[in-house]
Amino acid sequence: MTSVVLADDEALLRKALAALLPLEGDVTVVAEASDGSSAVRETVKHRPDVLVIDLEMPGVDGLGAVAEIRRARPEQVILMLTRHARPGVLRKALKLGVQGFVSKSAEPSHITSVIATLHQGKRWIDPDVSALAVIDDCPLTDRELDVLRVTSEGYSVADIAARVHLAQGTVRNYLSNAMQKTQTQTRHEAARYAREHDWL
């Protein structure tokens, strides 16, 4: 049996997967999490064979949660579910040691087989995820995207600087660059523009 922690803020999808995965293979869902912080907590507490985590979550997102989990459990096997895999996000996730990527639209049977593959020490990236990642029309750097991601949560420049561990002046420069590249007037418009183009 492969023990799994499921982390996804969409309750319907999470509950469906929790019910369906054990029917498709030798999987036991030992805990569920609805956001990044609880994903970290449940993973450290239950020490699952595989963590299945959504990339896009409120508060601490999938990447933020993975970074925290890596510090507590460097050996944790992680499968990331995603709708939009931008190259920057893929690169970051791979750097954090995420072993697998599966599209959120995948069949439960496919997700179960990928869980088994990762549990055997192998890697897996869905072809449609890697194809999406190759098409890169985003003019923004990873750092510019980082500050926009935090901006879209409504934080001030000082808060953003604290959250991404940068000086306030550096944050302002990144925001200014992002606004120029997206031809927008405010940082919130730039963040909205980036979201609409699936860059965040």
C-alpha positions as CSV (number, residue, x, y, z in Angstrom):
1,M,0.0,0.0,0.0
2,T,1.2,3.5,-0.9
3,S,0.2,6.1,1.7
4,V,-0.8,9.5,0.3
5,V,-1.5,13.0,1.6
6,L,-3.8,14.9,-0.8
7,A,-3.6,18.7,-0.9
8,D,-6.0,20.7,-3.0
9,D,-8.1,23.8,-2.2
10,E,-11.0,22.6,-4.5
11,A,-13.0,20.5,-2.1
12,L,-15.0,18.7,-4.7
13,L,-11.9,17.5,-6.6
14,R,-10.0,16.6,-3.5
15,K,-12.9,14.6,-2.1
16,A,-13.4,12.8,-5.5
17,L,-9.7,11.9,-5.6
18,A,-9.7,10.7,-2.0
19,A,-12.6,8.4,-2.9
20,L,-11.4,7.2,-6.3
21,L,-7.6,6.7,-5.9
22,P,-8.0,3.8,-3.5
23,L,-10.4,2.1,-5.9
24,E,-7.9,2.4,-8.8
25,G,-4.8,0.9,-7.0
26,D,-3.0,0.2,-3.8
27,V,-3.4,3.7,-2.4
28,T,-4.4,4.8,1.1
29,V,-5.2,8.5,1.6
30,V,-4.0,9.2,5.1
31,A,-4.9,12.9,5.2
32,E,-6.3,15.8,3.2
33,A,-5.3,19.4,3.1
34,S,-7.2,22.4,1.7
35,D,-4.2,24.9,1.6
36,G,-0.5,25.1,1.6
37,S,0.0,25.5,5.3
38,S,-2.1,22.5,6.2
39,A,-0.3,20.5,3.4
40,V,3.0,21.1,5.2
41,R,1.4,20.2,8.6
42,E,-0.2,17.0,7.4
43,T,2.8,15.8,5.4
44,V,5.2,16.3,8.4
45,K,2.7,14.6,10.7
46,H,1.8,11.6,8.5
47,R,5.0,11.1,6.6
48,P,3.3,9.8,3.5
49,D,5.0,7.8,0.7
50,V,3.8,10.3,-1.8
51,L,2.4,13.9,-1.4
52,V,-0.1,14.8,-4.1
53,I,-0.3,18.6,-4.1
54,D,-2.1,21.2,-6.2
55,L,0.1,24.0,-7.6
56,E,-2.5,26.8,-7.3
57,M,-3.7,27.3,-3.7
58,P,-4.6,30.3,-1.6
59,G,-2.1,31.7,0.9
60,V,1.0,29.5,0.7
61,D,0.8,28.0,-2.9
62,G,2.0,24.6,-3.9
63,L,5.6,25.7,-4.6
64,G,5.8,27.5,-1.2
65,A,4.4,24.4,0.6
66,V,6.9,22.2,-1.2
67,A,9.8,24.4,-0.2
68,E,8.8,24.2,3.5
69,I,8.2,20.4,3.2
70,R,11.7,20.0,1.7
71,R,13.2,21.6,4.8
72,A,11.4,19.3,7.1
73,R,11.4,16.1,5.0
74,P,14.1,16.3,2.3
75,E,13.3,12.8,1.1
76,Q,9.6,13.4,0.6
77,V,8.2,12.1,-2.8
78,I,6.0,14.8,-4.4
79,L,3.5,14.7,-7.3
80,M,2.2,18.1,-8.4
81,L,-1.2,18.6,-10.0
82,T,-1.4,21.5,-12.3
83,R,-3.7,23.2,-14.9
84,H,-1.1,25.6,-16.2
85,A,2.5,24.7,-16.2
86,R,4.6,27.7,-17.1
87,P,8.3,27.0,-17.8
88,G,9.4,29.2,-14.8
89,V,7.1,27.2,-12.5
90,L,8.2,23.9,-13.8
91,R,11.9,24.9,-13.4
92,K,11.3,26.0,-9.9
93,A,9.4,22.8,-9.0
94,L,12.1,20.6,-10.5
95,K,14.7,22.6,-8.5
96,L,12.7,21.9,-5.4
97,G,12.9,18.2,-6.2
98,V,9.3,17.6,-7.3
99,Q,9.4,14.1,-9.0
100,G,6.1,14.2,-10.9
101,F,3.7,16.5,-12.7
102,V,0.2,15.5,-13.8
103,S,-2.6,17.6,-15.4
104,K,-5.5,18.2,-13.1
105,S,-7.8,16.9,-15.9
106,A,-6.1,13.4,-15.8
107,E,-8.1,10.3,-15.1
108,P,-7.9,9.0,-11.5
109,S,-6.5,5.7,-12.8
110,H,-3.6,7.6,-14.5
111,I,-2.9,9.6,-11.3
112,T,-2.8,6.3,-9.4
113,S,-0.3,4.8,-11.8
114,V,1.9,7.9,-11.6
115,I,1.8,7.6,-7.8
116,A,3.0,4.0,-8.1
117,T,5.8,5.1,-10.6
118,L,7.0,7.8,-8.2
119,H,6.9,5.5,-5.2
120,Q,9.3,3.2,-7.1
121,G,11.8,6.0,-7.3
122,K,11.1,7.1,-10.9
123,R,10.0,10.5,-12.3
124,W,7.0,11.4,-14.4
125,I,5.9,14.6,-16.3
126,D,2.7,14.4,-18.3
127,P,3.3,15.1,-22.0
128,D,0.7,17.8,-22.1
129,V,2.3,19.5,-19.1
130,S,5.8,19.4,-20.6
131,A,4.4,20.6,-24.0
132,L,2.7,23.6,-22.3
133,A,6.0,24.4,-20.5
134,V,7.9,24.6,-23.8
135,I,5.6,27.3,-25.2
136,D,7.0,30.3,-23.4
137,D,5.5,33.6,-24.4
138,C,6.0,35.2,-21.0
139,P,8.3,38.3,-21.1
140,L,8.5,38.5,-17.3
141,T,11.4,37.0,-15.3
142,D,10.8,34.5,-12.5
143,R,11.5,37.2,-9.9
144,E,9.1,39.7,-11.5
145,L,6.5,36.9,-11.5
146,D,7.2,36.2,-7.8
147,V,6.5,39.8,-6.8
148,L,3.4,39.9,-9.0
149,R,2.1,36.7,-7.4
150,V,2.3,38.2,-3.9
151,T,0.9,41.6,-5.2
152,S,-2.2,39.8,-6.5
153,E,-2.9,38.8,-2.8
154,G,-3.2,42.5,-1.9
155,Y,0.0,43.1,0.0
156,S,1.9,46.4,0.2
157,V,5.5,46.8,-1.1
158,A,6.9,46.4,2.4
159,D,4.9,43.2,2.9
160,I,5.9,41.9,-0.5
161,A,9.6,42.6,0.3
162,A,9.3,40.7,3.5
163,R,7.6,37.7,1.9
164,V,10.0,37.3,-1.0
165,H,13.1,38.2,1.1
166,L,14.1,41.2,-1.0
167,A,14.7,44.9,-0.3
168,Q,11.8,47.3,-0.9
169,G,13.7,49.1,-3.6
170,T,14.4,45.9,-5.5
171,V,10.7,45.0,-5.3
172,R,9.7,48.4,-6.7
173,N,12.1,47.8,-9.6
174,Y,10.7,44.4,-10.4
175,L,7.1,45.8,-10.2
176,S,8.1,48.8,-12.4
177,N,9.6,46.4,-15.0
178,A,6.5,44.2,-14.9
179,M,4.3,47.2,-15.4
180,Q,6.4,48.3,-18.4
181,K,6.4,44.8,-20.0
182,T,2.6,44.4,-19.5
183,Q,1.9,48.1,-20.5
184,T,-0.2,48.6,-17.3
185,Q,-0.5,51.5,-15.0
186,T,-0.5,49.8,-11.6
187,R,1.0,46.7,-10.1
188,H,-2.4,45.2,-9.5
189,E,-3.3,45.7,-13.2
190,A,0.1,44.0,-14.1
191,A,-0.8,41.1,-11.8
192,R,-4.2,40.8,-13.3
193,Y,-2.7,40.9,-16.8
194,A,-0.2,38.1,-15.9
195,R,-3.0,36.0,-14.4
196,E,-5.2,36.4,-17.5
197,H,-2.3,35.2,-19.7
198,D,-1.6,32.2,-17.4
199,W,1.8,33.4,-16.5
200,L,1.2,33.3,-12.7
